[in-house]
């Protein structure tokens, strides 16, 4: 349809100045063609005639991705990304209309901060995601590995000894080396195969997945820094329900991609927005979610700065409880 193609063209070249106006156009489009989102907006009495600013746009509880097919319009899914979830819980499902749109957006977000992917060798340590087989993170990192155009790049499942040997081979080489891993796997690897590799870029993507005790970010990063002799540990912020990412270059503050904006809401009032610097819950505008829902109420909490950067401090209590029992579609 011409309308969505026009929105996609605008999203691909969105500027900071145009973000809010484009977000409002996406809101009106999704209200019209997404029955789940429209029902939620009506439940909150926030139809388009009541919305003139981004702060008035309703955000869909992230738990709805567990209970409903979230689609704007009617289309056949090219793929379906699923979250790992925890034992006994229903995974989130994100239906993908256009794999290329997702992967191109991911590549643009990464290269805006870190430069061309073909400058890197990427070694990916994502065992829990690889074992699942339908992970958006694996799809993204796989594309990044392809873009390195280097046969030394690749995934590692449980073959940590081989990974250590590859890193030793690459140490002191001419290309940048990026070790991208889920938190528990990076810690396991760091404990067994520490090495002095100060030029290594370590990217942790969060998550213990029930494999290890939960640790605060500072402790995780300190252990990894000591193991490899690096000055900083970088982090990627993303989730199954998002098509855009944020990156931290080591100071705990994430810089969102051009298609992502984090809006802080009061912890106990999802329709109230406090001033900056307070601890807030995250509402996320993800313009790349144009085919699903671009306005997501997450369970993450932290701090949002006036320049758009954000810091993640944890998750809200009862974060697995579903909000969708408030509404029948």
Phi and psi restraints in degrees (value plus and minus 20) as a CYANA .aco file:
   2 UNK   PHI     -81.7   -41.7
   2 UNK   PSI     -55.5   -15.5
   3 UNK   PHI     -83.0   -43.0
   3 UNK   PSI     -66.1   -26.1
   4 UNK   PHI     -91.5   -51.5
   4 UNK   PSI     -53.6   -13.6
   5 UNK   PHI     -83.6   -43.6
   5 UNK   PSI     -57.6   -17.6
   6 UNK   PHI     -85.5   -45.5
   6 UNK   PSI     -62.2   -22.2
   7 UNK   PHI     -82.7   -42.7
   7 UNK   PSI     -63.0   -23.0
   8 UNK   PHI     -82.0   -42.0
   8 UNK   PSI     -62.0   -22.0
   9 UNK   PHI     -80.1   -40.1
   9 UNK   PSI     -61.4   -21.4
  10 UNK   PHI     -89.1   -49.1
  10 UNK   PSI     -57.4   -17.4
  11 UNK   PHI     -84.6   -44.6
  11 UNK   PSI     -58.9   -18.9
  12 UNK   PHI     -84.5   -44.5
  12 UNK   PSI     -43.4    -3.4
  13 UNK   PHI    -143.5  -103.5
  13 UNK   PSI       5.1    45.1
  14 UNK   PHI     -85.7   -45.7
  14 UNK   PSI     122.1   162.1
  15 UNK   PHI    -128.8   -88.8
  15 UNK   PSI     146.4   186.4
  16 UNK   PHI     -80.2   -40.2
  16 UNK   PSI     -57.1   -17.1
  17 UNK   PHI     -89.3   -49.3
  17 UNK   PSI     -49.6    -9.6
  18 UNK   PHI    -113.9   -73.9
  18 UNK   PSI     -26.8    13.2
  19 UNK   PHI     -77.9   -37.9
  19 UNK   PSI     -71.7   -31.7
  20 UNK   PHI     -84.1   -44.1
  20 UNK   PSI     -61.7   -21.7
  21 UNK   PHI     -84.3   -44.3
  21 UNK   PSI     -61.5   -21.5
  22 UNK   PHI     -86.3   -46.3
  22 UNK   PSI     -59.6   -19.6
  23 UNK   PHI     -79.6   -39.6
  23 UNK   PSI     -59.7   -19.7
  24 UNK   PHI     -85.8   -45.8
  24 UNK   PSI     -57.3   -17.3
  25 UNK   PHI     -86.3   -46.3
  25 UNK   PSI     -59.6   -19.6
  26 UNK   PHI     -85.0   -45.0
  26 UNK   PSI     -60.5   -20.5
  27 UNK   PHI     -77.8   -37.8
  27 UNK   PSI     -67.6   -27.6
  28 UNK   PHI     -84.6   -44.6
  28 UNK   PSI     -57.9   -17.9
  29 UNK   PHI     -84.6   -44.6
  29 UNK   PSI     -65.0   -25.0
  30 UNK   PHI     -92.8   -52.8
  30 UNK   PSI     -51.7   -11.7
  31 UNK   PHI     -81.2   -41.2
  31 UNK   PSI     -58.7   -18.7
  32 UNK   PHI     -94.1   -54.1
  32 UNK   PSI     -56.7   -16.7
  33 UNK   PHI    -135.5   -95.5
  33 UNK   PSI     -22.0    18.0
  34 UNK   PHI    -132.9   -92.9
  34 UNK   PSI      84.9   124.9
  35 UNK   PHI     -86.9   -46.9
  35 UNK   PSI     -54.6   -14.6
  36 UNK   PHI     -87.9   -47.9
  36 UNK   PSI     -68.0   -28.0
  37 UNK   PHI     -84.9   -44.9
  37 UNK   PSI     -60.0   -20.0
  38 UNK   PHI     -82.0   -42.0
  38 UNK   PSI     -62.6   -22.6
  39 UNK   PHI     -82.6   -42.6
  39 UNK   PSI     -58.2   -18.2
  40 UNK   PHI     -87.0   -47.0
  40 UNK   PSI     -63.3   -23.3
  41 UNK   PHI     -80.5   -40.5
  41 UNK   PSI     -63.2   -23.2
  42 UNK   PHI     -86.0   -46.0
  42 UNK   PSI     -57.2   -17.2
  43 UNK   PHI     -78.6   -38.6
  43 UNK   PSI     -56.9   -16.9
  44 UNK   PHI    -109.7   -69.7
  44 UNK   PSI     -18.9    21.1
  45 UNK   PHI      38.2    78.2
  45 UNK   PSI      26.5    66.5
  46 UNK   PHI    -147.2  -107.2
  46 UNK   PSI      39.5    79.5
  47 UNK   PHI     -98.6   -58.6
  47 UNK   PSI     148.5   188.5
  48 UNK   PHI     -74.9   -34.9
  48 UNK   PSI     -50.8   -10.8
  49 UNK   PHI     -89.0   -49.0
  49 UNK   PSI     -33.8     6.2
  50 UNK   PHI    -124.0   -84.0
  50 UNK   PSI     -16.2    23.8
  51 UNK   PHI    -144.1  -104.1
  51 UNK   PSI      98.7   138.7
  52 UNK   PHI    -149.1  -109.1
  52 UNK   PSI     -28.4    11.6
  53 UNK   PHI    -152.1  -112.1
  53 UNK   PSI     135.8   175.8
  54 UNK   PHI     -78.4   -38.4
  54 UNK   PSI     -55.1   -15.1
  55 UNK   PHI     -84.8   -44.8
  55 UNK   PSI     -37.3     2.7
  56 UNK   PHI    -114.5   -74.5
  56 UNK   PSI     -26.4    13.6
  57 UNK   PHI     -91.6   -51.6
  57 UNK   PSI     112.9   152.9
  58 UNK   PHI     -93.3   -53.3
  58 UNK   PSI     123.0   163.0
  59 UNK   PHI    -129.2   -89.2
  59 UNK   PSI     110.1   150.1
  60 UNK   PHI     -97.9   -57.9
  60 UNK   PSI     105.7   145.7
  61 UNK   PHI     -74.5   -34.5
  61 UNK   PSI     115.7   155.7
  62 UNK   PHI     -81.8   -41.8
  62 UNK   PSI     -44.7    -4.7
  63 UNK   PHI     -85.4   -45.4
  63 UNK   PSI     -37.3     2.7
  64 UNK   PHI     -83.9   -43.9
  64 UNK   PSI     -44.9    -4.9
  65 UNK   PHI     -88.2   -48.2
  65 UNK   PSI     -33.5     6.5
  66 UNK   PHI    -106.5   -66.5
  66 UNK   PSI     -46.5    -6.5
  67 UNK   PHI    -127.3   -87.3
  67 UNK   PSI     -41.9    -1.9
  68 UNK   PHI    -151.0  -111.0
  68 UNK   PSI     138.5   178.5
  69 UNK   PHI    -101.7   -61.7
  69 UNK   PSI      89.2   129.2
  70 UNK   PHI    -110.6   -70.6
  70 UNK   PSI      83.5   123.5
  71 UNK   PHI    -158.0  -118.0
  71 UNK   PSI     118.6   158.6
  72 UNK   PHI    -120.3   -80.3
  72 UNK   PSI      90.3   130.3
  73 UNK   PHI      68.9   108.9
  73 UNK   PSI    -194.9  -154.9
  74 UNK   PHI    -135.0   -95.0
  74 UNK   PSI     101.4   141.4
  75 UNK   PHI    -179.6  -139.6
  75 UNK   PSI     139.2   179.2
  76 UNK   PHI    -109.7   -69.7
  76 UNK   PSI     110.0   150.0
  77 UNK   PHI     -88.3   -48.3
  77 UNK   PSI     112.0   152.0
  78 UNK   PHI     -95.3   -55.3
  78 UNK   PSI     -50.3   -10.3
  79 UNK   PHI    -182.6  -142.6
  79 UNK   PSI     148.3   188.3
  80 UNK   PHI    -152.4  -112.4
  80 UNK   PSI      98.2   138.2
  81 UNK   PHI    -107.6   -67.6
  81 UNK   PSI     118.6   158.6
  82 UNK   PHI    -145.5  -105.5
  82 UNK   PSI     123.5   163.5
  83 UNK   PHI     -98.2   -58.2
  83 UNK   PSI     140.4   180.4
  84 UNK   PHI     -93.3   -53.3
  84 UNK   PSI     -54.5   -14.5
  85 UNK   PHI      42.8    82.8
  85 UNK   PSI    -191.0  -151.0
  86 UNK   PHI    -144.0  -104.0
  86 UNK   PSI     145.3   185.3
  87 UNK   PHI     -75.3   -35.3
  87 UNK   PSI     107.5   147.5
  88 UNK   PHI      66.8   106.8
  88 UNK   PSI     -18.7    21.3
  89 UNK   PHI    -131.5   -91.5
  89 UNK   PSI     134.8   174.8
  90 UNK   PHI    -100.0   -60.0
  90 UNK   PSI     112.2   152.2
  91 UNK   PHI     -93.6   -53.6
  91 UNK   PSI     133.4   173.4
  92 UNK   PHI     -95.9   -55.9
  92 UNK   PSI     126.6   166.6
  93 UNK   PHI    -146.4  -106.4
  93 UNK   PSI     108.0   148.0
  94 UNK   PHI    -136.9   -96.9
  94 UNK   PSI      92.9   132.9
  95 UNK   PHI    -101.2   -61.2
  95 UNK   PSI     112.2   152.2
  96 UNK   PHI    -130.2   -90.2
  96 UNK   PSI      98.4   138.4
  97 UNK   PHI    -102.7   -62.7
  97 UNK   PSI     -53.0   -13.0
  98 UNK   PHI    -162.2  -122.2
  98 UNK   PSI      80.1   120.1
  99 UNK   PHI     -79.9   -39.9
  99 UNK   PSI     -58.0   -18.0
 100 UNK   PHI     -85.8   -45.8
 100 UNK   PSI     -59.1   -19.1
 101 UNK   PHI     -79.9   -39.9
 101 UNK   PSI     -64.4   -24.4
 102 UNK   PHI     -82.0   -42.0
 102 UNK   PSI     -71.1   -31.1
 103 UNK   PHI     -87.9   -47.9
 103 UNK   PSI     -58.4   -18.4
 104 UNK   PHI     -84.9   -44.9
 104 UNK   PSI     -58.8   -18.8
 105 UNK   PHI     -86.4   -46.4
 105 UNK   PSI     -60.6   -20.6
 106 UNK   PHI     -81.9   -41.9
 106 UNK   PSI     -65.9   -25.9
 107 UNK   PHI     -81.7   -41.7
 107 UNK   PSI     -63.9   -23.9
 108 UNK   PHI     -82.5   -42.5
 108 UNK   PSI     -60.5   -20.5
 109 UNK   PHI     -84.7   -44.7
 109 UNK   PSI     -63.7   -23.7
 110 UNK   PHI     -85.8   -45.8
 110 UNK   PSI     -69.3   -29.3
 111 UNK   PHI     -89.0   -49.0
 111 UNK   PSI     -42.3    -2.3
 112 UNK   PHI     -83.7   -43.7
 112 UNK   PSI     -46.8    -6.8
 113 UNK   PHI    -124.3   -84.3
 113 UNK   PSI     -60.6   -20.6
 114 UNK   PHI    -128.0   -88.0
 114 UNK   PSI     -25.6    14.4
 115 UNK   PHI      67.7   107.7
 115 UNK   PSI    -198.1  -158.1
 116 UNK   PHI     -79.5   -39.5
 116 UNK   PSI     117.5   157.5
 117 UNK   PHI     -85.5   -45.5
 117 UNK   PSI     -47.5    -7.5
 118 UNK   PHI     -95.7   -55.7
 118 UNK   PSI     -16.4    23.6
 119 UNK   PHI    -105.7   -65.7
 119 UNK   PSI     -26.4    13.6
 120 UNK   PHI    -135.2   -95.2
 120 UNK   PSI     136.7   176.7
 121 UNK   PHI    -127.4   -87.4
 121 UNK   PSI     107.4   147.4
 122 UNK   PHI    -133.3   -93.3
 122 UNK   PSI     104.5   144.5
 123 UNK   PHI    -133.4   -93.4
 123 UNK   PSI     100.3   140.3
 124 UNK   PHI    -129.8   -89.8
 124 UNK   PSI     104.3   144.3
 125 UNK   PHI    -136.4   -96.4
 125 UNK   PSI      64.8   104.8
 126 UNK   PHI    -150.0  -110.0
 126 UNK   PSI      39.3    79.3
 127 UNK   PHI     -80.0   -40.0
 127 UNK   PSI     -66.1   -26.1
 128 UNK   PHI     -86.2   -46.2
 128 UNK   PSI     -51.5   -11.5
 129 UNK   PHI     -97.7   -57.7
 129 UNK   PSI     -60.5   -20.5
 130 UNK   PHI     -82.7   -42.7
 130 UNK   PSI     -59.1   -19.1
 131 UNK   PHI     -85.5   -45.5
 131 UNK   PSI     -46.1    -6.1
 132 UNK   PHI     -99.5   -59.5
 132 UNK   PSI     -58.6   -18.6
 133 UNK   PHI      66.0   106.0
 133 UNK   PSI     -28.2    11.8
 134 UNK   PHI    -154.6  -114.6
 134 UNK   PSI      24.9    64.9
 135 UNK   PHI    -116.4   -76.4
 135 UNK   PSI     112.2   152.2
 136 UNK   PHI     -84.3   -44.3
 136 UNK   PSI     -54.6   -14.6
 137 UNK   PHI     -83.9   -43.9
 137 UNK   PSI     -64.5   -24.5
 138 UNK   PHI     -83.9   -43.9
 138 UNK   PSI     -60.6   -20.6
 139 UNK   PHI     -80.4   -40.4
 139 UNK   PSI     -61.7   -21.7
 140 UNK   PHI     -86.0   -46.0
 140 UNK   PSI     -70.7   -30.7
 141 UNK   PHI     -86.6   -46.6
 141 UNK   PSI     -54.7   -14.7
 142 UNK   PHI     -80.9   -40.9
 142 UNK   PSI     -62.1   -22.1
 143 UNK   PHI     -83.7   -43.7
 143 UNK   PSI     -60.3   -20.3
 144 UNK   PHI     -81.2   -41.2
 144 UNK   PSI     -62.7   -22.7
 145 UNK   PHI     -81.3   -41.3
 145 UNK   PSI     -62.7   -22.7
 146 UNK   PHI     -79.8   -39.8
 146 UNK   PSI     -59.6   -19.6
 147 UNK   PHI     -91.6   -51.6
 147 UNK   PSI     -40.1    -0.1
 148 UNK   PHI     -88.0   -48.0
 148 UNK   PSI     -44.7    -4.7
 149 UNK   PHI      31.5    71.5
 149 UNK   PSI      23.0    63.0
 150 UNK   PHI    -154.5  -114.5
 150 UNK   PSI     103.7   143.7
 151 UNK   PHI     -87.6   -47.6
 151 UNK   PSI     -33.0     7.0
 152 UNK   PHI     -99.6   -59.6
 152 UNK   PSI     -36.6     3.4
 153 UNK   PHI     -94.6   -54.6
 153 UNK   PSI     131.1   171.1
 154 UNK   PHI     149.7   189.7
 154 UNK   PSI     154.7   194.7
 155 UNK   PHI    -113.4   -73.4
 155 UNK   PSI     131.0   171.0
 156 UNK   PHI    -150.8  -110.8
 156 UNK   PSI     110.0   150.0
 157 UNK   PHI    -113.8   -73.8
 157 UNK   PSI    -102.3   -62.3
 158 UNK   PHI    -138.6   -98.6
 158 UNK   PSI     -14.0    26.0
 159 UNK   PHI    -107.2   -67.2
 159 UNK   PSI      49.7    89.7
 160 UNK   PHI     -88.0   -48.0
 160 UNK   PSI     -53.1   -13.1
 161 UNK   PHI     -83.6   -43.6
 161 UNK   PSI     -60.6   -20.6
 162 UNK   PHI     -86.1   -46.1
 162 UNK   PSI     -58.3   -18.3
 163 UNK   PHI     -82.5   -42.5
 163 UNK   PSI     -64.3   -24.3
 164 UNK   PHI     -81.3   -41.3
 164 UNK   PSI     -61.8   -21.8
 165 UNK   PHI     -83.1   -43.1
 165 UNK   PSI     -60.9   -20.9
 166 UNK   PHI     -85.1   -45.1
 166 UNK   PSI     -60.1   -20.1
 167 UNK   PHI     -85.1   -45.1
 167 UNK   PSI     -60.7   -20.7
 168 UNK   PHI     -83.1   -43.1
 168 UNK   PSI     -57.1   -17.1
 169 UNK   PHI     -85.0   -45.0
 169 UNK   PSI     -58.8   -18.8
 170 UNK   PHI    -101.2   -61.2
 170 UNK   PSI     -39.4     0.6
 171 UNK   PHI     -79.9   -39.9
 171 UNK   PSI     113.0   153.0
 172 UNK   PHI      53.6    93.6
 172 UNK   PSI      -9.5    30.5
 173 UNK   PHI     -99.3   -59.3
 173 UNK   PSI    -195.4  -155.4
 174 UNK   PHI    -112.8   -72.8
 174 UNK   PSI     -41.3    -1.3
 175 UNK   PHI    -113.3   -73.3
 175 UNK   PSI     132.5   172.5
 176 UNK   PHI     -88.4   -48.4
 176 UNK   PSI     121.4   161.4
 177 UNK   PHI    -138.6   -98.6
 177 UNK   PSI     107.0   147.0
 178 UNK   PHI    -137.9   -97.9
 178 UNK   PSI      98.7   138.7
 179 UNK   PHI    -120.7   -80.7
 179 UNK   PSI      92.5   132.5
 180 UNK   PHI    -130.8   -90.8
 180 UNK   PSI     100.4   140.4
 181 UNK   PHI    -169.1  -129.1
 181 UNK   PSI     136.3   176.3
 182 UNK   PHI     -93.0   -53.0
 182 UNK   PSI     128.0   168.0
 183 UNK   PHI     -76.9   -36.9
 183 UNK   PSI     -68.8   -28.8
 184 UNK   PHI     -82.4   -42.4
 184 UNK   PSI     -57.2   -17.2
 185 UNK   PHI     -90.9   -50.9
 185 UNK   PSI     -58.8   -18.8
 186 UNK   PHI     -82.3   -42.3
 186 UNK   PSI     -60.5   -20.5
 187 UNK   PHI     -86.6   -46.6
 187 UNK   PSI     -62.9   -22.9
 188 UNK   PHI     -78.6   -38.6
 188 UNK   PSI     -65.9   -25.9
 189 UNK   PHI     -85.2   -45.2
 189 UNK   PSI     -63.3   -23.3
 190 UNK   PHI     -82.0   -42.0
 190 UNK   PSI     -56.0   -16.0
 191 UNK   PHI     -91.1   -51.1
 191 UNK   PSI     -51.2   -11.2
 192 UNK   PHI    -114.1   -74.1
 192 UNK   PSI     -48.7    -8.7
 193 UNK   PHI    -157.5  -117.5
 193 UNK   PSI      38.5    78.5
 194 UNK   PHI     -89.6   -49.6
 194 UNK   PSI     129.6   169.6
 195 UNK   PHI    -178.5  -138.5
 195 UNK   PSI     137.5   177.5
 196 UNK   PHI    -109.3   -69.3
 196 UNK   PSI      87.5   127.5
 197 UNK   PHI    -164.9  -124.9
 197 UNK   PSI      49.1    89.1
 198 UNK   PHI     -83.0   -43.0
 198 UNK   PSI     -42.5    -2.5
 199 UNK   PHI    -104.4   -64.4
 199 UNK   PSI     -26.3    13.7
 200 UNK   PHI     -86.1   -46.1
 200 UNK   PSI     115.2   155.2
 201 UNK   PHI    -119.2   -79.2
 201 UNK   PSI      94.0   134.0
 202 UNK   PHI    -122.2   -82.2
 202 UNK   PSI     103.9   143.9
 203 UNK   PHI    -136.4   -96.4
 203 UNK   PSI      92.6   132.6
 204 UNK   PHI    -121.0   -81.0
 204 UNK   PSI     121.1   161.1
 205 UNK   PHI    -130.3   -90.3
 205 UNK   PSI      -7.8    32.2
 206 UNK   PHI      62.8   102.8
 206 UNK   PSI     137.8   177.8
 207 UNK   PHI      83.5   123.5
 207 UNK   PSI     107.0   147.0
 208 UNK   PHI    -118.6   -78.6
 208 UNK   PSI     -39.8     0.2
 209 UNK   PHI      32.3    72.3
 209 UNK   PSI      10.7    50.7
 210 UNK   PHI      55.5    95.5
 210 UNK   PSI     -14.7    25.3
 211 UNK   PHI    -105.9   -65.9
 211 UNK   PSI     -47.1    -7.1
 212 UNK   PHI    -162.9  -122.9
 212 UNK   PSI     150.3   190.3
 213 UNK   PHI     -85.5   -45.5
 213 UNK   PSI     126.3   166.3
 214 UNK   PHI     -92.4   -52.4
 214 UNK   PSI     114.8   154.8
 215 UNK   PHI    -146.7  -106.7
 215 UNK   PSI     132.4   172.4
 216 UNK   PHI     -91.0   -51.0
 216 UNK   PSI     136.8   176.8
 217 UNK   PHI     -76.3   -36.3
 217 UNK   PSI     -61.4   -21.4
 218 UNK   PHI     -80.5   -40.5
 218 UNK   PSI     -59.8   -19.8
 219 UNK   PHI     -89.5   -49.5
 219 UNK   PSI     -62.1   -22.1
 220 UNK   PHI     -77.9   -37.9
 220 UNK   PSI     -69.1   -29.1
 221 UNK   PHI     -88.2   -48.2
 221 UNK   PSI     -56.7   -16.7
 222 UNK   PHI     -82.6   -42.6
 222 UNK   PSI     -61.4   -21.4
 223 UNK   PHI     -84.3   -44.3
 223 UNK   PSI     -62.4   -22.4
 224 UNK   PHI     -89.2   -49.2
 224 UNK   PSI     -60.1   -20.1
 225 UNK   PHI     -83.4   -43.4
 225 UNK   PSI     -61.5   -21.5
 226 UNK   PHI     -85.7   -45.7
 226 UNK   PSI     -56.5   -16.5
 227 UNK   PHI     -88.8   -48.8
 227 UNK   PSI     -54.3   -14.3
 228 UNK   PHI    -135.4   -95.4
 228 UNK   PSI     -23.9    16.1
 229 UNK   PHI      51.4    91.4
 229 UNK   PSI       5.5    45.5
 230 UNK   PHI    -111.8   -71.8
 230 UNK   PSI     134.1   174.1
 231 UNK   PHI     -99.1   -59.1
 231 UNK   PSI     -53.7   -13.7
 232 UNK   PHI    -160.2  -120.2
 232 UNK   PSI     135.9   175.9
 233 UNK   PHI    -134.4   -94.4
 233 UNK   PSI     107.9   147.9
 234 UNK   PHI    -109.1   -69.1
 234 UNK   PSI     141.3   181.3
 235 UNK   PHI    -158.9  -118.9
 235 UNK   PSI     127.4   167.4
 236 UNK   PHI    -133.4   -93.4
 236 UNK   PSI     113.6   153.6
 237 UNK   PHI    -128.8   -88.8
 237 UNK   PSI      98.7   138.7
 238 UNK   PHI    -184.9  -144.9
 238 UNK   PSI     152.5   192.5
 239 UNK   PHI    -181.6  -141.6
 239 UNK   PSI     145.1   185.1
 240 UNK   PHI     -73.9   -33.9
 240 UNK   PSI     -57.3   -17.3
 241 UNK   PHI    -101.7   -61.7
 241 UNK   PSI     -21.0    19.0
 242 UNK   PHI    -136.0   -96.0
 242 UNK   PSI     128.1   168.1
 243 UNK   PHI    -127.3   -87.3
 243 UNK   PSI     -20.5    19.5
 244 UNK   PHI    -140.1  -100.1
 244 UNK   PSI     137.8   177.8
 245 UNK   PHI    -147.9  -107.9
 245 UNK   PSI     145.8   185.8
 246 UNK   PHI    -145.2  -105.2
 246 UNK   PSI     133.2   173.2
 247 UNK   PHI    -151.1  -111.1
 247 UNK   PSI     119.5   159.5
 248 UNK   PHI    -131.2   -91.2
 248 UNK   PSI     110.9   150.9
 249 UNK   PHI    -111.1   -71.1
 249 UNK   PSI      -5.2    34.8
 250 UNK   PHI     105.8   145.8
 250 UNK   PSI     -26.2    13.8
 251 UNK   PHI    -121.8   -81.8
 251 UNK   PSI     -12.4    27.6
 252 UNK   PHI      64.2   104.2
 252 UNK   PSI     -26.4    13.6
 253 UNK   PHI    -122.0   -82.0
 253 UNK   PSI     105.7   145.7
 254 UNK   PHI    -112.5   -72.5
 254 UNK   PSI     116.3   156.3
 255 UNK   PHI    -119.8   -79.8
 255 UNK   PSI     100.6   140.6
 256 UNK   PHI     -95.5   -55.5
 256 UNK   PSI     133.7   173.7
 257 UNK   PHI     -90.5   -50.5
 257 UNK   PSI     152.5   192.5
 258 UNK   PHI     -82.6   -42.6
 258 UNK   PSI     -46.1    -6.1
 259 UNK   PHI    -117.2   -77.2
 259 UNK   PSI      -9.4    30.6
 260 UNK   PHI    -145.0  -105.0
 260 UNK   PSI     117.0   157.0
 261 UNK   PHI    -160.6  -120.6
 261 UNK   PSI     112.8   152.8
 262 UNK   PHI    -121.3   -81.3
 262 UNK   PSI     106.1   146.1
 263 UNK   PHI    -135.6   -95.6
 263 UNK   PSI     103.5   143.5
 264 UNK   PHI    -101.4   -61.4
 264 UNK   PSI     115.5   155.5
 265 UNK   PHI    -139.9   -99.9
 265 UNK   PSI     137.0   177.0
 266 UNK   PHI     -79.3   -39.3
 266 UNK   PSI     122.9   162.9
 267 UNK   PHI     -81.4   -41.4
 267 UNK   PSI     -53.5   -13.5
 268 UNK   PHI    -130.8   -90.8
 268 UNK   PSI     -12.0    28.0
 269 UNK   PHI    -165.1  -125.1
 269 UNK   PSI      78.2   118.2
 270 UNK   PHI     -86.1   -46.1
 270 UNK   PSI     -31.3     8.7
 271 UNK   PHI    -125.4   -85.4
 271 UNK   PSI      -9.9    30.1
 272 UNK   PHI    -139.1   -99.1
 272 UNK   PSI     115.8   155.8
 273 UNK   PHI    -137.7   -97.7
 273 UNK   PSI      96.7   136.7
 274 UNK   PHI    -102.5   -62.5
 274 UNK   PSI     158.0   198.0
 275 UNK   PHI     -94.6   -54.6
 275 UNK   PSI     148.6   188.6
 276 UNK   PHI     -86.3   -46.3
 276 UNK   PSI     141.5   181.5
 277 UNK   PHI      65.1   105.1
 277 UNK   PSI     -41.1    -1.1
 278 UNK   PHI     -90.9   -50.9
 278 UNK   PSI     139.0   179.0
 279 UNK   PHI     -94.3   -54.3
 279 UNK   PSI     105.9   145.9
 280 UNK   PHI    -154.1  -114.1
 280 UNK   PSI     145.3   185.3
 281 UNK   PHI    -112.6   -72.6
 281 UNK   PSI     132.0   172.0
 282 UNK   PHI    -115.0   -75.0
 282 UNK   PSI     102.4   142.4
 283 UNK   PHI    -119.4   -79.4
 283 UNK   PSI     117.7   157.7
 284 UNK   PHI    -142.5  -102.5
 284 UNK   PSI     109.6   149.6
 285 UNK   PHI    -119.5   -79.5
 285 UNK   PSI      97.5   137.5
 286 UNK   PHI    -142.8  -102.8
 286 UNK   PSI      76.7   116.7
 287 UNK   PHI     -82.6   -42.6
 287 UNK   PSI     -46.6    -6.6
 288 UNK   PHI     -87.4   -47.4
 288 UNK   PSI     -34.9     5.1
 289 UNK   PHI    -103.1   -63.1
 289 UNK   PSI      12.2    52.2
 290 UNK   PHI     -80.9   -40.9
 290 UNK   PSI     -49.9    -9.9
 291 UNK   PHI    -103.1   -63.1
 291 UNK   PSI     -31.1     8.9
 292 UNK   PHI    -141.7  -101.7
 292 UNK   PSI    -118.2   -78.2
 293 UNK   PHI    -163.9  -123.9
 293 UNK   PSI     106.4   146.4
 294 UNK   PHI    -109.9   -69.9
 294 UNK   PSI     -20.7    19.3
 295 UNK   PHI    -147.7  -107.7
 295 UNK   PSI      84.6   124.6
 296 UNK   PHI    -145.4  -105.4
 296 UNK   PSI     107.6   147.6
 297 UNK   PHI    -111.6   -71.6
 297 UNK   PSI      87.6   127.6
 298 UNK   PHI    -112.0   -72.0
 298 UNK   PSI     157.8   197.8
 299 UNK   PHI    -126.7   -86.7
 299 UNK   PSI     -10.5    29.5
 300 UNK   PHI     -99.9   -59.9
 300 UNK   PSI     126.7   166.7
 301 UNK   PHI    -146.6  -106.6
 301 UNK   PSI     134.9   174.9
 302 UNK   PHI     151.7   191.7
 302 UNK   PSI    -161.0  -121.0
 303 UNK   PHI    -154.6  -114.6
 303 UNK   PSI     118.6   158.6
 304 UNK   PHI    -138.2   -98.2
 304 UNK   PSI     109.6   149.6
 305 UNK   PHI    -114.4   -74.4
 305 UNK   PSI     137.8   177.8
 306 UNK   PHI     -78.5   -38.5
 306 UNK   PSI     -46.3    -6.3
 307 UNK   PHI    -105.8   -65.8
 307 UNK   PSI     -15.3    24.7
 308 UNK   PHI      77.7   117.7
 308 UNK   PSI     -36.0     4.0
 309 UNK   PHI     -89.2   -49.2
 309 UNK   PSI     138.6   178.6
 310 UNK   PHI    -165.2  -125.2
 310 UNK   PSI     135.0   175.0
 311 UNK   PHI    -141.6  -101.6
 311 UNK   PSI     111.6   151.6
 312 UNK   PHI    -115.4   -75.4
 312 UNK   PSI     106.5   146.5
 313 UNK   PHI    -130.8   -90.8
 313 UNK   PSI     -35.3     4.7
 314 UNK   PHI     137.0   177.0
 314 UNK   PSI    -177.5  -137.5
 315 UNK   PHI    -147.5  -107.5
 315 UNK   PSI     134.8   174.8
 316 UNK   PHI     -89.4   -49.4
 316 UNK   PSI     132.3   172.3
 317 UNK   PHI     -81.4   -41.4
 317 UNK   PSI     131.0   171.0
 318 UNK   PHI      37.9    77.9
 318 UNK   PSI      15.8    55.8
 319 UNK   PHI     -90.7   -50.7
 319 UNK   PSI     -31.7     8.3
 320 UNK   PHI    -111.1   -71.1
 320 UNK   PSI     -26.2    13.8
 321 UNK   PHI     -90.5   -50.5
 321 UNK   PSI     122.4   162.4
 322 UNK   PHI    -111.7   -71.7
 322 UNK   PSI     120.4   160.4
 323 UNK   PHI    -110.7   -70.7
 323 UNK   PSI     -30.2     9.8
 324 UNK   PHI     -97.0   -57.0
 324 UNK   PSI     -26.2    13.8
 325 UNK   PHI     -95.1   -55.1
 325 UNK   PSI     -23.0    17.0
 326 UNK   PHI     -99.9   -59.9
 326 UNK   PSI     -33.2     6.8
 327 UNK   PHI    -162.0  -122.0
 327 UNK   PSI     122.5   162.5
 328 UNK   PHI    -133.7   -93.7
 328 UNK   PSI     106.0   146.0
